[in-house]
């Protein structure tokens, strides 16, 4: 039987460097998966394709949100007290007034 030669110290060093790099890469990948927010998908219901022709009456509205920049055109979606959604033109004076009221 022959006795195997002990590993060269340089092989130990290379293995150690490889393991450290693998651990750092693994840690980085796991932290990215945990810490990065999920990608938000905007459904067509979150975009305005036409605006209401009527003046916004804020007394019937309970909340609002602006549409995503990913939508084809800008818009403000108001949520009525009855749970309906109303698309409105952001630069309309009645829209701006209602936004101010709902912010407070």
TORPA-4810 file (N, C-alpha, C, O; in nm, 3 decimals):
<nodes>
NODE_1_0.084_-0.118_0.000_0.000_0.000_0.000_0.087_0.123_0.000_0.187_0.134_0.072_X
NODE_2_0.046_0.212_-0.082_0.121_0.337_-0.084_0.048_0.441_0.000_-0.075_0.442_0.006_X
NODE_3_0.122_0.526_0.061_0.066_0.632_0.144_0.048_0.755_0.055_0.143_0.799_-0.010_X
NODE_4_-0.077_0.811_0.051_-0.097_0.929_-0.034_-0.021_1.048_0.023_-0.003_1.063_0.144_X
NODE_5_0.023_1.129_-0.069_0.093_1.250_-0.027_-0.006_1.348_0.035_-0.120_1.356_-0.010_X
NODE_6_0.036_1.421_0.135_-0.055_1.522_0.192_-0.080_1.631_0.088_0.007_1.662_0.008_X
NODE_7_-0.201_1.690_0.091_-0.231_1.796_-0.007_-0.135_1.913_0.009_-0.088_1.945_0.118_X
NODE_8_-0.108_1.972_-0.101_-0.019_2.088_-0.103_-0.089_2.205_-0.035_-0.210_2.221_-0.053_X
NODE_9_-0.020_2.288_0.043_-0.083_2.403_0.111_-0.153_2.497_0.012_-0.253_2.560_0.048_X
NODE_10_-0.103_2.505_-0.108_-0.166_2.593_-0.208_-0.306_2.543_-0.244_-0.396_2.623_-0.270_X
NODE_11_-0.326_2.409_-0.245_-0.458_2.353_-0.272_-0.556_2.390_-0.162_-0.673_2.418_-0.189_X
NODE_12_-0.510_2.388_-0.038_-0.595_2.430_0.073_-0.637_2.576_0.057_-0.753_2.611_0.080_X
NODE_13_-0.544_2.659_0.018_-0.572_2.801_0.000_-0.673_2.823_-0.112_-0.766_2.902_-0.097_X
NODE_14_-0.655_2.754_-0.225_-0.749_2.767_-0.337_-0.889_2.720_-0.297_-0.988_2.784_-0.332_X
NODE_15_-0.896_2.610_-0.224_-1.025_2.560_-0.178_-1.092_2.660_-0.084_-1.212_2.684_-0.093_X
NODE_16_-1.015_2.717_0.006_-1.067_2.816_0.100_-1.119_2.939_0.026_-1.227_2.988_0.058_X
NODE_17_-1.044_2.989_-0.071_-1.087_3.106_-0.150_-1.215_3.073_-0.225_-1.307_3.154_-0.228_X
NODE_18_-1.221_2.955_-0.286_-1.340_2.913_-0.359_-1.462_2.909_-0.267_-1.569_2.959_-0.304_X
NODE_19_-1.447_2.851_-0.149_-1.559_2.842_-0.054_-1.605_2.980_-0.007_-1.725_3.004_0.005_X
NODE_20_-1.512_3.069_0.018_-1.548_3.205_0.062_-1.626_3.276_-0.048_-1.728_3.340_-0.021_X
NODE_21_-1.579_3.266_-0.172_-1.648_3.331_-0.284_-1.788_3.271_-0.301_-1.884_3.345_-0.323_X
NODE_22_-1.800_3.139_-0.293_-1.930_3.074_-0.307_-2.026_3.118_-0.197_-2.144_3.142_-0.224_X
NODE_23_-1.977_3.130_-0.076_-2.062_3.175_0.036_-2.107_3.319_0.015_-2.223_3.351_0.037_X
NODE_24_-2.016_3.406_-0.028_-2.052_3.546_-0.050_-2.154_3.561_-0.163_-2.249_3.638_-0.150_X
NODE_25_-2.136_3.487_-0.270_-2.232_3.494_-0.381_-2.368_3.440_-0.335_-2.471_3.500_-0.365_X
NODE_26_-2.368_3.329_-0.264_-2.493_3.274_-0.213_-2.565_3.369_-0.119_-2.686_3.385_-0.126_X
NODE_27_-2.489_3.431_-0.031_-2.547_3.528_0.063_-2.608_3.646_-0.012_-2.716_3.693_0.023_X
NODE_28_-2.539_3.693_-0.113_-2.587_3.807_-0.193_-2.717_3.771_-0.265_-2.811_3.851_-0.268_X
NODE_29_-2.723_3.652_-0.323_-2.843_3.610_-0.395_-2.962_3.596_-0.301_-3.073_3.638_-0.333_X
NODE_30_-2.939_3.537_-0.186_-3.047_3.519_-0.089_-3.096_3.654_-0.038_-3.217_3.674_-0.026_X
NODE_31_-3.005_3.746_-0.008_-3.047_3.877_0.043_-3.123_3.955_-0.064_-3.216_4.028_-0.030_X
NODE_32_-3.087_3.940_-0.190_-3.161_4.008_-0.296_-3.302_3.953_-0.306_-3.397_4.029_-0.326_X
NODE_33_-3.318_3.822_-0.293_-3.450_3.762_-0.303_-3.538_3.805_-0.186_-3.658_3.825_-0.202_X
NODE_34_-3.479_3.819_-0.068_-3.556_3.853_0.051_-3.587_4.002_0.056_-3.699_4.041_0.088_X
NODE_35_-3.489_4.086_0.025_-3.504_4.230_0.045_-3.567_4.304_-0.072_-3.624_4.411_-0.052_X
NODE_36_-3.558_4.252_-0.192_-3.611_4.326_-0.306_-3.762_4.311_-0.309_-3.815_4.201_-0.291_X
NODE_37_-3.833_4.423_-0.332_-3.979_4.414_-0.335_-4.023_4.340_-0.460_-3.954_4.343_-0.562_X
NODE_38_-4.136_4.273_-0.453_-4.184_4.203_-0.571_-4.219_4.302_-0.682_-4.258_4.416_-0.654_X
NODE_39_-4.206_4.259_-0.803_-4.241_4.344_-0.916_-4.391_4.365_-0.916_-4.469_4.270_-0.905_X
NODE_40_-4.431_4.491_-0.927_-4.572_4.523_-0.925_-4.626_4.518_-1.066_-4.569_4.578_-1.158_X
NODE_41_-4.735_4.448_-1.084_-4.800_4.441_-1.214_-4.923_4.528_-1.210_-5.006_4.515_-1.120_X
NODE_42_-4.934_4.617_-1.305_-5.050_4.706_-1.312_-5.149_4.647_-1.411_-5.120_4.634_-1.530_X
NODE_43_-5.265_4.615_-1.361_-5.368_4.560_-1.448_-5.436_4.674_-1.522_-5.426_4.789_-1.480_X
NODE_44_-5.506_4.644_-1.630_-5.578_4.750_-1.702_-5.677_4.824_-1.612_-5.710_4.939_-1.640_X
NODE_45_-5.725_4.759_-1.505_-5.818_4.826_-1.414_-5.751_4.940_-1.339_-5.819_5.027_-1.285_X
NODE_46_-5.617_4.940_-1.334_-5.543_5.046_-1.267_-5.503_5.158_-1.362_-5.429_5.249_-1.323_X
NODE_47_-5.550_5.155_-1.485_-5.519_5.258_-1.585_-5.649_5.320_-1.635_-5.754_5.256_-1.633_X
NODE_48_-5.642_5.444_-1.679_-5.757_5.513_-1.737_-5.742_5.516_-1.889_-5.641_5.563_-1.941_X
NODE_49_-5.843_5.466_-1.958_-5.842_5.471_-2.105_-5.936_5.579_-2.156_-5.930_5.617_-2.273_X
NODE_50_-6.022_5.628_-2.068_-6.106_5.743_-2.098_-6.138_5.810_-1.964_-6.124_5.749_-1.857_X
NODE_51_-6.180_5.935_-1.971_-6.209_6.012_-1.850_-6.358_6.039_-1.840_-6.428_6.047_-1.941_X
NODE_52_-6.405_6.053_-1.718_-6.545_6.089_-1.699_-6.570_6.229_-1.756_-6.489_6.319_-1.734_X
NODE_53_-6.680_6.248_-1.828_-6.711_6.383_-1.880_-6.771_6.473_-1.771_-6.781_6.594_-1.789_X
NODE_54_-6.811_6.413_-1.661_-6.878_6.488_-1.554_-6.776_6.552_-1.460_-6.662_6.508_-1.449_X
NODE_55_-6.821_6.657_-1.394_-6.740_6.723_-1.292_-6.731_6.629_-1.172_-6.830_6.566_-1.134_X
NODE_56_-6.614_6.619_-1.113_-6.596_6.534_-0.995_-6.662_6.600_-0.874_-6.630_6.714_-0.840_X
NODE_57_-6.754_6.529_-0.811_-6.820_6.578_-0.691_-6.760_6.503_-0.573_-6.789_6.386_-0.550_X
NODE_58_-6.679_6.573_-0.501_-6.596_6.512_-0.397_-6.678_6.450_-0.282_-6.629_6.361_-0.213_X
NODE_59_-6.799_6.497_-0.262_-6.881_6.441_-0.154_-6.913_6.294_-0.176_-6.944_6.222_-0.081_X
NODE_60_-6.905_6.248_-0.302_-6.932_6.108_-0.332_-6.806_6.022_-0.335_-6.813_5.901_-0.359_X
NODE_61_-6.690_6.083_-0.310_-6.563_6.011_-0.319_-6.506_5.985_-0.180_-6.513_6.070_-0.091_X
NODE_62_-6.447_5.864_-0.163_-6.385_5.834_-0.034_-6.233_5.822_-0.043_-6.165_5.831_0.058_X
NODE_63_-6.180_5.801_-0.164_-6.035_5.787_-0.180_-5.999_5.806_-0.327_-6.086_5.815_-0.413_X
NODE_64_-5.870_5.812_-0.354_-5.822_5.825_-0.492_-5.680_5.771_-0.500_-5.613_5.756_-0.398_X
NODE_65_-5.635_5.744_-0.621_-5.493_5.716_-0.646_-5.461_5.755_-0.789_-5.547_5.751_-0.878_X
NODE_66_-5.337_5.794_-0.809_-5.292_5.828_-0.943_-5.253_5.700_-1.015_-5.203_5.606_-0.954_X
NODE_67_-5.276_5.698_-1.146_-5.240_5.579_-1.223_-5.089_5.570_-1.237_-5.017_5.669_-1.219_X
NODE_68_-5.043_5.452_-1.270_-4.900_5.427_-1.285_-4.844_5.497_-1.408_-4.916_5.523_-1.504_X
NODE_69_-4.716_5.528_-1.403_-4.650_5.586_-1.520_-4.641_5.484_-1.633_-4.611_5.520_-1.747_X
NODE_70_-4.666_5.358_-1.603_-4.666_5.253_-1.705_-4.795_5.251_-1.787_-4.802_5.183_-1.890_X
NODE_71_-4.897_5.324_-1.743_-5.023_5.333_-1.818_-5.002_5.419_-1.942_-4.909_5.500_-1.948_X
NODE_72_-5.089_5.402_-2.041_-5.074_5.475_-2.167_-5.102_5.624_-2.154_-5.051_5.703_-2.233_X
NODE_73_-5.181_5.663_-2.056_-5.207_5.806_-2.033_-5.224_5.830_-1.884_-5.262_5.739_-1.810_X
NODE_74_-5.196_5.952_-1.839_-5.210_5.982_-1.696_-5.356_5.981_-1.655_-5.446_6.002_-1.736_X
NODE_75_-5.379_5.958_-1.528_-5.516_5.959_-1.478_-5.520_5.955_-1.327_-5.422_5.921_-1.261_X
NODE_76_-5.634_5.991_-1.274_-5.662_5.980_-1.131_-5.786_5.892_-1.120_-5.888_5.919_-1.183_X
NODE_77_-5.776_5.789_-1.039_-5.891_5.700_-1.019_-5.948_5.728_-0.880_-5.882_5.708_-0.778_X
NODE_78_-6.073_5.776_-0.880_-6.143_5.802_-0.755_-6.225_5.680_-0.718_-6.281_5.613_-0.805_X
NODE_79_-6.231_5.651_-0.589_-6.315_5.543_-0.538_-6.437_5.608_-0.473_-6.424_5.688_-0.380_X
NODE_80_-6.554_5.572_-0.521_-6.675_5.633_-0.468_-6.713_5.567_-0.336_-6.661_5.462_-0.300_X
NODE_81_-6.806_5.631_-0.265_-6.856_5.576_-0.139_-6.925_5.441_-0.161_-6.933_5.359_-0.069_X
NODE_82_-6.973_5.417_-0.284_-7.040_5.291_-0.317_-6.944_5.186_-0.374_-6.986_5.078_-0.414_X
NODE_83_-6.814_5.219_-0.378_-6.714_5.123_-0.422_-6.684_5.122_-0.571_-6.611_5.035_-0.619_X
NODE_84_-6.740_5.217_-0.645_-6.711_5.224_-0.788_-6.584_5.303_-0.812_-6.540_5.379_-0.727_X
NODE_85_-6.525_5.283_-0.930_-6.405_5.357_-0.970_-6.443_5.456_-1.079_-6.519_5.424_-1.171_X
NODE_86_-6.388_5.577_-1.068_-6.413_5.681_-1.167_-6.279_5.735_-1.214_-6.199_5.783_-1.134_X
NODE_87_-6.255_5.727_-1.345_-6.132_5.781_-1.403_-6.151_5.929_-1.434_-6.253_5.968_-1.492_X
NODE_88_-6.054_6.008_-1.396_-6.063_6.152_-1.419_-5.931_6.207_-1.471_-5.824_6.150_-1.449_X
NODE_89_-5.942_6.319_-1.542_-5.825_6.385_-1.599_-5.750_6.458_-1.487_-5.810_6.538_-1.416_X
NODE_90_-5.621_6.430_-1.470_-5.546_6.487_-1.358_-5.542_6.639_-1.352_-5.538_6.696_-1.243_X
NODE_91_-5.544_6.706_-1.467_-5.532_6.852_-1.465_-5.667_6.923_-1.459_-5.671_7.046_-1.466_X
NODE_92_-5.776_6.850_-1.447_-5.908_6.910_-1.435_-5.919_6.980_-1.299_-5.879_6.922_-1.198_X
NODE_93_-5.971_7.103_-1.295_-5.980_7.177_-1.167_-6.061_7.104_-1.059_-6.023_7.108_-0.942_X
NODE_94_-6.170_7.038_-1.096_-6.250_6.967_-0.995_-6.173_6.847_-0.939_-6.190_6.810_-0.823_X
NODE_95_-6.089_6.787_-1.022_-6.005_6.675_-0.977_-5.902_6.725_-0.877_-5.882_6.665_-0.771_X
NODE_96_-5.836_6.835_-0.911_-5.735_6.892_-0.822_-5.796_6.933_-0.688_-5.736_6.912_-0.582_X
NODE_97_-5.914_6.991_-0.693_-5.982_7.034_-0.570_-6.018_6.913_-0.482_-5.999_6.917_-0.361_X
NODE_98_-6.068_6.808_-0.544_-6.105_6.689_-0.468_-5.982_6.620_-0.409_-5.987_6.569_-0.297_X
NODE_99_-5.873_6.619_-0.482_-5.748_6.562_-0.430_-5.706_6.636_-0.304_-5.666_6.575_-0.205_X
NODE_100_-5.713_6.769_-0.308_-5.677_6.849_-0.190_-5.766_6.815_-0.071_-5.717_6.801_0.041_X
NODE_101_-5.894_6.801_-0.096_-5.989_6.770_0.012_-5.962_6.631_0.071_-5.962_6.613_0.193_X
NODE_102_-5.939_6.533_-0.017_-5.918_6.396_0.031_-5.784_6.376_0.100_-5.770_6.284_0.180_X
NODE_103_-5.686_6.460_0.071_-5.556_6.449_0.137_-5.566_6.485_0.284_-5.486_6.437_0.364_X
NODE_104_-5.662_6.566_0.322_-5.673_6.611_0.462_-5.767_6.530_0.540_-5.787_6.556_0.659_X
</nodes>
